[in-house]
Amino acid sequence: MKIAGVLGGMGPLATIDLLNKIVRYTDAKKDHDHVHTLVDSYTDIPDRTAYILGGGENPERYLIDSALKLEAMGASFIVMPCNTAHYFYEKVCGAVKIPFINMIDEVAKELDGVKRVGLLATKGTYKGHIYENIFNRYGIEVEVPPIDMQEIVTELIYKVKEGQDNIDQVSIGRVLDYFSNLGIDKIILGCTELPVAFERLKIEGEFLDPTKTLALSTIRLMGKKIKGC
């Protein structure tokens, strides 16, 4: 019996978003058809961006602790719905004996034939070159917004984390216009709070949702059917 382990809590809403998408996209007629999951919503994990930027506690040991707990509880593999936390992927992967699915790699596979993308993400993801380090292997160029616009993306992300309702006041349209002016129409929502924000704001476009990608990968790995496939 396969069990999917979710290393979550970064943040809790993003973890729920992944679980919701796993349920939503599984072709199921009864409970038994759904994915068996173990979830560690480990909210004590220190802020990943703060550490990468040089001003916070190293979250590595917390991430490893969560992965080991999931392994000990019987998870067959681990998925982690946090883009920035993939900065620590290799260390966490090396600490467990079960597979640890790399969300960034799964997104790159989905971009078959695409050569250039825009990236919306945390400043930690930008500074850590988390997407570039993997996408370069696939021949995909990653464009990031200038510093002032990175602040806009950060503001939107942390408003969602803080549970604020006034996210419509964030001028995220400026960042989208920046990519549009570069001729980029494929944009990655490279922080797991962003798909939540874009759904609330009803923003439409050629966006790639890594949370959805990870959900579909989880369903496939569990040997379940994807709805509509």
Backbone bond lengths (Angstrom), bond angles and torsions (degrees), N, CA, C in turn:
res aa  C-N    CA-C-N  psi(-1)  N-CA   C-N-CA  omega(-1)  CA-C   N-CA-C  phi
1 M - - - 1.457 - - 1.526 110.16 -
2 K 1.340 117.71 123.38 1.454 121.55 179.26 1.526 110.94 -85.46
3 I 1.331 114.03 145.48 1.466 120.76 176.98 1.525 108.34 -135.03
4 A 1.328 116.63 130.01 1.462 121.15 177.36 1.525 109.38 -89.56
5 G 1.322 116.59 128.81 1.461 121.60 177.08 1.517 110.43 -101.48
6 V 1.323 117.24 127.00 1.461 121.81 -178.34 1.529 109.38 -109.11
7 L 1.331 115.11 114.83 1.464 121.42 176.81 1.529 106.21 -88.81
8 G 1.320 115.80 98.24 1.456 120.07 -169.52 1.512 114.85 -122.47
9 G 1.336 113.93 -161.06 1.459 121.35 -179.41 1.511 113.69 93.96
10 M 1.346 117.55 5.39 1.470 121.21 -173.86 1.532 110.54 -122.47
11 G 1.330 121.40 70.05 1.430 125.17 -8.82 1.521 110.58 -96.57
12 P 1.316 116.04 -176.85 1.456 121.27 -176.97 1.527 113.32 -59.22
13 L 1.343 116.47 -38.44 1.460 119.53 -179.61 1.522 111.07 -65.00
14 A 1.333 116.97 -38.04 1.467 120.95 177.42 1.529 110.76 -65.60
15 T 1.327 116.19 -36.39 1.460 120.67 177.23 1.524 110.73 -64.59
16 I 1.329 115.83 -43.86 1.466 120.48 177.61 1.525 110.39 -63.33
17 D 1.332 116.43 -37.31 1.462 120.52 179.09 1.525 110.46 -61.22
18 L 1.332 117.17 -42.73 1.469 119.89 177.09 1.523 110.79 -61.90
19 L 1.321 116.90 -48.08 1.464 120.56 -178.50 1.527 110.71 -61.47
20 N 1.329 116.23 -41.45 1.460 120.59 178.33 1.525 111.04 -60.61
21 K 1.343 116.82 -41.16 1.464 120.31 -178.79 1.527 111.58 -72.47
22 I 1.322 117.51 -32.69 1.462 119.69 175.13 1.531 109.41 -62.32
23 V 1.326 116.19 -44.31 1.468 120.05 178.60 1.527 110.79 -67.45
24 R 1.331 116.55 -45.38 1.465 121.65 -175.02 1.524 112.44 -63.11
25 Y 1.336 116.65 -37.58 1.462 119.86 -174.23 1.525 113.91 -97.34
26 T 1.326 117.36 1.62 1.464 119.88 174.13 1.520 109.50 -84.82
27 D 1.312 115.22 129.29 1.472 120.51 177.81 1.518 107.51 -79.06
28 A 1.312 116.10 95.32 1.460 120.83 -173.26 1.526 111.29 -130.78
29 K 1.297 114.86 139.56 1.466 121.12 176.88 1.525 111.22 -108.48
30 K 1.332 115.42 -15.52 1.467 120.07 -179.98 1.528 108.12 -151.75
31 D 1.332 116.44 169.69 1.465 121.07 -177.98 1.521 112.42 -52.56
32 H 1.326 115.02 -42.09 1.463 121.03 -174.93 1.525 112.36 -61.42
33 D 1.326 117.12 -22.39 1.468 120.77 -178.75 1.527 113.00 -79.84
34 H 1.312 116.83 -11.82 1.458 120.60 -176.93 1.538 111.91 -85.05
35 V 1.329 114.77 171.05 1.472 122.19 -176.52 1.527 110.56 -81.90
36 H 1.330 114.81 128.75 1.468 120.63 174.18 1.526 107.75 -77.66
37 T 1.339 116.35 119.15 1.464 119.85 -176.25 1.529 111.81 -124.85
38 L 1.327 114.25 146.85 1.461 122.91 167.34 1.526 106.13 -114.88
39 V 1.327 117.60 129.66 1.462 120.88 -175.50 1.522 110.19 -123.29
40 D 1.321 115.82 127.50 1.464 120.87 170.98 1.526 106.87 -113.24
41 S 1.329 116.11 95.99 1.464 120.59 177.97 1.522 107.22 -85.58
42 Y 1.321 113.89 80.89 1.465 122.24 -169.54 1.528 108.97 -88.70
43 T 1.316 115.93 84.29 1.458 121.15 -173.73 1.527 113.79 -74.57
44 D 1.333 117.95 -7.96 1.463 120.92 177.10 1.527 112.91 -79.85
45 I 1.327 117.92 -6.40 1.467 120.34 179.50 1.529 108.52 -62.03
46 P 1.349 117.84 124.38 1.469 120.56 -178.49 1.526 112.10 -61.02
47 D 1.328 115.47 156.46 1.458 122.08 -178.56 1.522 110.55 -58.98
48 R 1.318 115.96 122.82 1.465 121.68 -176.33 1.525 111.58 -68.59
49 T 1.319 116.04 -43.18 1.467 119.68 -179.16 1.519 111.29 -64.16
50 A 1.325 117.26 -41.71 1.468 120.51 -179.93 1.527 110.63 -57.31
51 Y 1.333 116.62 -41.96 1.466 119.28 179.62 1.524 111.65 -68.06
52 I 1.324 116.78 -46.18 1.470 120.24 -177.99 1.523 110.78 -61.69
53 L 1.329 116.37 -33.86 1.464 120.55 179.07 1.528 112.65 -82.23
54 G 1.336 116.46 -2.09 1.461 120.30 173.71 1.512 115.70 93.71
55 G 1.341 118.14 15.06 1.462 118.27 -175.82 1.506 115.42 -130.07
56 G 1.318 118.33 22.33 1.460 119.29 -177.26 1.515 112.46 -147.50
57 E 1.335 114.91 174.20 1.465 121.54 179.55 1.525 110.33 -72.16
58 N 1.318 115.19 145.03 1.462 121.23 178.00 1.536 109.62 -69.39
59 P 1.332 118.02 120.08 1.466 120.43 -178.95 1.528 113.90 -83.41
60 E 1.324 117.39 -0.83 1.469 120.45 -171.11 1.521 112.80 -55.40
61 R 1.328 117.95 -47.61 1.470 119.63 -175.49 1.532 111.14 -67.55
62 Y 1.318 116.93 -30.30 1.466 120.66 177.16 1.529 110.38 -68.07
63 L 1.328 115.07 -43.57 1.464 120.04 178.95 1.524 111.06 -62.88
64 I 1.324 116.16 -42.56 1.465 120.37 178.25 1.523 110.37 -64.36
65 D 1.330 116.05 -41.78 1.469 120.46 179.06 1.523 110.93 -59.24
66 S 1.330 116.58 -43.58 1.464 120.60 179.57 1.520 111.00 -65.50
67 A 1.330 116.49 -43.32 1.469 120.20 179.59 1.528 110.93 -62.02
68 L 1.315 116.75 -41.69 1.467 120.78 179.63 1.525 111.22 -65.85
69 K 1.332 116.73 -37.00 1.469 120.39 177.39 1.525 110.49 -63.52
70 L 1.318 115.99 -44.80 1.465 119.67 179.11 1.525 111.21 -62.65
71 E 1.319 116.09 -41.12 1.469 120.76 177.77 1.531 110.56 -62.21
72 A 1.335 116.31 -45.19 1.462 121.04 -178.61 1.523 112.00 -65.68
73 M 1.325 116.58 -28.57 1.469 121.17 -179.91 1.523 112.82 -81.62
74 G 1.341 116.77 -6.42 1.457 119.37 174.05 1.510 116.15 109.44
75 A 1.348 117.19 11.54 1.467 119.22 178.85 1.527 110.03 -62.94
76 S 1.322 116.57 140.20 1.466 122.23 178.12 1.526 111.16 -82.80
77 F 1.337 115.57 -30.31 1.459 122.18 177.38 1.522 107.59 -158.11
78 I 1.328 116.09 167.79 1.464 121.56 -176.74 1.520 109.99 -121.30
79 V 1.339 115.58 138.90 1.464 121.77 169.67 1.526 107.12 -124.62
80 M 1.323 116.59 151.25 1.463 120.62 -175.01 1.529 110.13 -135.87
81 P 1.333 117.60 105.54 1.466 121.01 -178.57 1.526 112.62 -81.25
82 C 1.320 115.75 63.63 1.466 122.24 173.41 1.519 107.27 -151.26
83 N 1.323 116.32 115.67 1.458 120.67 -178.67 1.524 111.62 -64.43
84 T 1.333 116.87 -49.78 1.469 120.75 -174.37 1.521 111.56 -63.49
85 A 1.331 117.31 -34.18 1.462 120.65 -179.87 1.522 112.45 -64.04
86 H 1.329 117.75 -15.85 1.466 120.13 177.46 1.532 112.05 -70.44
87 Y 1.307 116.95 -7.08 1.474 121.62 170.38 1.533 109.58 -59.11
88 F 1.335 116.27 -29.27 1.467 122.71 -176.93 1.533 111.89 -102.80
89 Y 1.317 116.39 12.58 1.467 121.19 -171.60 1.524 112.92 -55.31
90 E 1.312 117.83 -49.30 1.465 120.80 -175.03 1.524 111.79 -60.34
91 K 1.324 117.31 -42.21 1.471 120.67 -179.15 1.525 110.69 -66.44
92 V 1.309 117.20 -43.00 1.463 120.62 -179.90 1.523 110.09 -68.17
93 C 1.319 116.32 -43.38 1.465 121.58 179.25 1.530 110.76 -57.99
94 G 1.332 116.13 -39.82 1.462 120.60 -178.63 1.519 114.25 -73.10
95 A 1.340 116.52 -11.63 1.464 120.29 -177.38 1.518 113.30 -91.27
96 V 1.344 117.01 -12.79 1.466 120.31 -178.30 1.521 110.36 -120.94
97 K 1.316 115.76 160.43 1.472 121.65 -179.01 1.522 111.97 -97.32
98 I 1.324 117.36 -13.09 1.465 120.55 179.83 1.533 109.40 -93.47
99 P 1.339 118.21 158.39 1.471 120.51 179.51 1.528 112.37 -61.54
100 F 1.311 115.47 143.51 1.462 122.89 175.89 1.525 106.33 -122.76
101 I 1.322 116.60 108.90 1.460 121.86 -173.40 1.527 109.94 -75.28
102 N 1.321 116.23 127.63 1.460 121.28 -179.34 1.536 109.39 -88.33
103 M 1.303 116.43 110.81 1.460 121.34 -176.75 1.528 112.00 -61.10
104 I 1.324 117.25 -38.19 1.463 120.40 -178.00 1.526 109.97 -65.49
105 D 1.313 116.33 -39.71 1.459 120.90 178.33 1.529 110.76 -65.65
106 E 1.325 116.69 -38.80 1.462 120.81 178.46 1.525 110.84 -63.39
107 V 1.334 116.79 -37.75 1.464 120.50 177.77 1.526 110.39 -65.96
108 A 1.334 116.50 -43.01 1.472 120.47 179.58 1.525 111.07 -59.21
109 K 1.320 117.51 -40.38 1.463 121.60 179.08 1.521 111.28 -62.92
110 E 1.311 116.20 -33.63 1.467 120.75 -178.62 1.530 111.66 -72.11
111 L 1.330 116.89 -20.66 1.463 121.69 -176.85 1.519 111.96 -91.37
112 D 1.293 116.81 38.16 1.460 121.89 -178.37 1.537 110.50 -57.90
113 G 1.324 115.91 119.66 1.460 120.56 178.57 1.518 114.25 92.32
114 V 1.338 118.15 -14.67 1.463 121.65 178.28 1.522 108.97 -82.96
115 K 1.317 117.34 133.29 1.468 121.39 -175.39 1.521 114.12 -109.43
116 R 1.336 116.98 -13.51 1.462 119.62 -175.72 1.514 109.61 -151.02
117 V 1.338 116.41 130.71 1.461 121.14 -179.35 1.527 109.62 -135.61
118 G 1.318 114.94 157.73 1.455 121.33 169.94 1.518 109.05 -98.34
119 L 1.313 117.27 149.70 1.466 121.08 -176.86 1.519 110.87 -126.25
120 L 1.327 115.55 122.58 1.457 122.78 169.28 1.523 106.70 -103.30
121 A 1.334 117.24 125.73 1.462 119.52 -173.09 1.528 110.65 -163.35
122 T 1.323 115.41 177.82 1.459 120.63 173.41 1.526 109.59 -73.28
123 K 1.335 115.09 161.31 1.461 119.03 176.72 1.527 111.04 -65.16
124 G 1.326 117.05 -26.00 1.459 120.78 175.75 1.523 111.76 -67.55
125 T 1.323 116.12 -41.01 1.467 120.82 177.66 1.528 110.28 -65.69
126 Y 1.327 115.79 -41.19 1.462 119.42 177.20 1.529 110.97 -62.66
127 K 1.331 116.56 -52.21 1.466 119.96 -175.66 1.525 111.63 -64.97
128 G 1.334 116.85 -36.87 1.456 120.85 -178.73 1.519 113.95 -78.25
129 H 1.349 117.11 -3.98 1.473 122.38 -179.25 1.527 111.29 51.24
130 I 1.321 115.43 39.50 1.458 121.55 -173.92 1.527 111.55 -62.85
131 Y 1.320 116.69 -41.18 1.459 119.67 178.13 1.521 111.77 -78.39
132 E 1.333 116.71 -43.58 1.459 119.87 -177.66 1.528 111.97 -58.53
133 N 1.326 116.74 -41.61 1.472 120.84 -176.18 1.521 112.29 -59.84
134 I 1.328 117.38 -31.62 1.462 121.07 179.35 1.526 111.49 -94.90
135 F 1.323 116.54 -42.65 1.465 119.68 -177.37 1.521 112.69 -63.80
136 N 1.328 117.42 -30.07 1.469 120.45 178.41 1.528 111.38 -59.94
137 R 1.330 116.69 -31.59 1.472 120.64 178.59 1.527 111.22 -67.14
138 Y 1.318 116.44 -24.14 1.459 121.83 -178.82 1.533 111.30 -99.66
139 G 1.328 117.05 3.59 1.455 120.41 -179.77 1.512 113.47 71.89
140 I 1.341 116.69 28.11 1.457 121.61 -179.57 1.527 109.41 -105.90
141 E 1.321 116.18 125.01 1.461 121.74 178.19 1.521 109.56 -85.49
142 V 1.329 116.69 134.54 1.465 122.31 -178.99 1.525 109.46 -109.87
143 E 1.334 116.15 120.20 1.461 121.52 176.26 1.533 108.51 -99.95
144 V 1.337 116.31 133.96 1.460 120.85 178.34 1.528 108.97 -118.86
145 P 1.325 117.24 151.61 1.469 119.79 -179.48 1.525 111.12 -74.21
146 P 1.338 117.85 160.02 1.461 120.76 176.77 1.524 111.46 -65.00
147 I 1.340 115.65 167.03 1.461 121.50 -172.84 1.522 112.88 -54.21
148 D 1.323 117.99 -44.22 1.463 119.27 -176.86 1.527 111.35 -63.69
149 M 1.315 116.46 -33.59 1.458 119.13 178.56 1.530 111.80 -80.05
150 Q 1.321 117.05 -26.37 1.465 119.63 172.68 1.525 110.23 -61.09
151 E 1.323 116.54 -33.54 1.466 120.93 177.53 1.530 110.49 -63.90
152 I 1.328 116.74 -36.93 1.471 120.66 178.65 1.526 109.97 -64.63
153 V 1.338 116.18 -45.12 1.467 120.52 179.17 1.524 110.04 -61.83
154 T 1.337 116.09 -43.08 1.467 120.99 179.22 1.514 111.06 -60.40
155 E 1.333 116.37 -43.15 1.466 120.51 179.68 1.526 110.91 -59.14
156 L 1.328 116.69 -43.52 1.465 120.22 -179.93 1.521 110.85 -64.65
157 I 1.333 116.61 -44.62 1.468 121.08 -179.13 1.521 110.86 -58.83
158 Y 1.335 116.55 -47.84 1.466 118.84 -174.30 1.526 112.38 -76.99
159 K 1.316 118.24 -22.92 1.461 119.17 172.27 1.532 110.09 -65.84
160 V 1.341 116.20 -38.66 1.464 119.38 177.09 1.523 109.99 -67.12
161 K 1.332 116.97 -44.28 1.465 120.53 179.18 1.530 111.30 -59.01
162 E 1.329 115.47 -37.67 1.468 120.41 -177.14 1.524 112.60 -82.95
163 G 1.331 116.76 -2.21 1.460 120.19 178.08 1.518 113.85 73.90
164 Q 1.347 116.97 23.48 1.455 119.94 -179.71 1.533 110.89 -75.92
165 D 1.312 115.48 148.89 1.464 120.91 -179.07 1.525 113.15 -95.52
166 N 1.330 117.37 -11.03 1.467 120.28 -173.05 1.525 113.00 -95.10
167 I 1.337 116.73 37.19 1.462 119.12 -178.19 1.522 112.13 -68.14
168 D 1.329 117.03 -17.17 1.455 119.75 178.54 1.528 112.36 -68.88
169 Q 1.330 117.17 -12.03 1.460 121.70 178.61 1.526 112.67 -82.68
170 V 1.329 116.89 -9.63 1.468 121.07 179.40 1.525 108.70 -81.30
171 S 1.324 116.75 131.73 1.477 121.03 -174.31 1.525 111.56 -85.90
172 I 1.341 115.93 56.35 1.465 120.50 -178.46 1.532 111.29 -65.39
173 G 1.334 116.51 -22.13 1.463 119.84 177.93 1.520 112.42 -59.07
174 R 1.320 118.03 -30.89 1.466 121.71 177.73 1.524 110.77 -60.67
175 V 1.323 115.65 -40.69 1.470 120.16 -178.31 1.527 110.00 -70.48
176 L 1.312 116.52 -40.57 1.466 120.29 178.56 1.522 110.69 -64.66
177 D 1.339 116.49 -37.97 1.466 120.35 176.81 1.527 110.96 -64.74
178 Y 1.335 116.64 -35.49 1.469 121.09 178.46 1.527 110.20 -59.61
179 F 1.322 116.35 -47.30 1.468 119.93 179.31 1.532 110.99 -66.81
180 S 1.324 116.29 -39.03 1.454 119.98 179.38 1.528 110.99 -61.23
181 N 1.321 116.59 -39.87 1.463 121.05 179.04 1.522 112.31 -67.45
182 L 1.334 116.73 -22.42 1.463 121.18 175.87 1.528 111.40 -84.93
183 G 1.324 116.32 -3.95 1.459 120.43 -177.96 1.515 113.22 80.85
184 I 1.331 116.82 20.70 1.471 121.77 -179.72 1.527 108.95 -101.04
185 D 1.319 116.34 120.26 1.457 119.65 179.51 1.525 112.90 -112.82
186 K 1.331 116.35 -5.28 1.472 119.96 177.61 1.527 107.57 -106.82
187 I 1.328 115.57 112.10 1.454 120.89 -175.07 1.529 109.81 -121.86
188 I 1.324 115.29 132.38 1.463 121.26 179.64 1.518 109.86 -93.05
189 L 1.324 116.39 127.67 1.462 121.83 174.39 1.530 107.41 -84.61
190 G 1.343 114.40 78.65 1.461 121.47 -167.25 1.508 116.28 -84.49
191 C 1.312 116.92 30.95 1.466 122.68 167.31 1.513 105.30 -143.11
192 T 1.304 117.81 135.69 1.465 119.70 -171.15 1.525 113.50 -70.36
193 E 1.343 118.23 -7.63 1.466 119.89 170.66 1.530 111.56 -81.37
194 L 1.316 117.46 -22.11 1.469 120.21 -174.63 1.529 114.03 -67.55
195 P 1.338 120.20 -42.84 1.474 118.00 175.64 1.524 112.20 -58.46
196 V 1.334 115.98 -35.65 1.470 120.41 177.08 1.527 109.59 -63.71
197 A 1.342 116.09 -46.03 1.462 120.92 -179.15 1.526 111.64 -64.24
198 F 1.336 116.82 -45.11 1.462 120.08 -177.25 1.523 111.77 -66.43
199 E 1.327 116.36 -33.31 1.469 119.15 176.89 1.524 109.73 -67.02
200 R 1.331 116.49 -42.11 1.467 119.92 179.61 1.529 111.28 -64.87
201 L 1.331 115.48 -39.16 1.455 120.66 -177.53 1.532 112.91 -82.07
202 K 1.338 115.38 -6.86 1.472 121.57 -179.37 1.533 111.99 56.28
203 I 1.341 114.85 42.73 1.462 120.70 177.83 1.521 108.65 -86.95
204 E 1.300 116.55 127.32 1.459 121.44 -178.99 1.522 110.30 -111.47
205 G 1.322 116.59 148.48 1.456 121.43 179.00 1.516 110.95 165.64
206 E 1.335 116.20 -172.66 1.460 121.65 -179.86 1.529 109.70 -85.57
207 F 1.331 115.22 70.88 1.451 120.62 -177.42 1.526 110.44 -102.04
208 L 1.318 115.50 140.10 1.453 120.70 174.82 1.521 108.11 -106.31
209 D 1.315 115.95 123.19 1.459 123.25 -175.65 1.532 109.36 -100.02
210 P 1.343 118.50 103.75 1.462 120.69 -179.81 1.528 113.23 -60.11
211 T 1.333 116.83 -30.05 1.466 119.60 178.01 1.517 110.55 -63.65
212 K 1.329 116.50 -43.60 1.468 120.28 177.06 1.525 110.18 -64.41
213 T 1.328 116.67 -43.22 1.466 120.29 178.28 1.516 110.95 -57.35
214 L 1.329 116.45 -44.41 1.466 120.75 -179.86 1.528 110.81 -66.77
215 A 1.317 116.81 -37.40 1.467 120.44 177.38 1.525 110.98 -61.56
216 L 1.334 116.50 -46.17 1.466 120.31 -179.97 1.528 111.12 -65.00
217 S 1.331 117.20 -39.08 1.467 120.84 177.72 1.523 110.49 -63.25
218 T 1.331 115.99 -39.53 1.468 120.84 178.91 1.523 110.64 -63.33
219 I 1.327 116.61 -44.31 1.468 120.70 179.48 1.527 110.34 -60.76
220 R 1.329 116.60 -44.98 1.473 120.30 179.37 1.520 111.51 -62.31
221 L 1.329 116.32 -45.21 1.470 119.92 -178.50 1.529 111.79 -63.64
222 M 1.304 115.92 -28.05 1.460 120.46 178.71 1.530 111.81 -82.05
223 G 1.322 116.67 -3.85 1.455 120.18 179.59 1.514 113.16 74.97
224 K 1.328 116.75 21.12 1.459 121.65 178.37 1.513 110.71 -95.04
225 K 1.309 115.85 165.85 1.466 121.36 179.78 1.529 110.22 -90.70
226 I 1.335 115.17 140.44 1.457 121.08 175.56 1.529 108.54 -91.10
227 K 1.317 115.69 134.26 1.455 120.76 -178.23 1.532 110.51 -60.03
228 G 1.304 115.89 130.53 1.456 120.72 178.39 1.509 113.89 87.71
229 C 1.330 118.53 -2.65 1.479 121.70 -179.70 1.520 110.84 -108.99
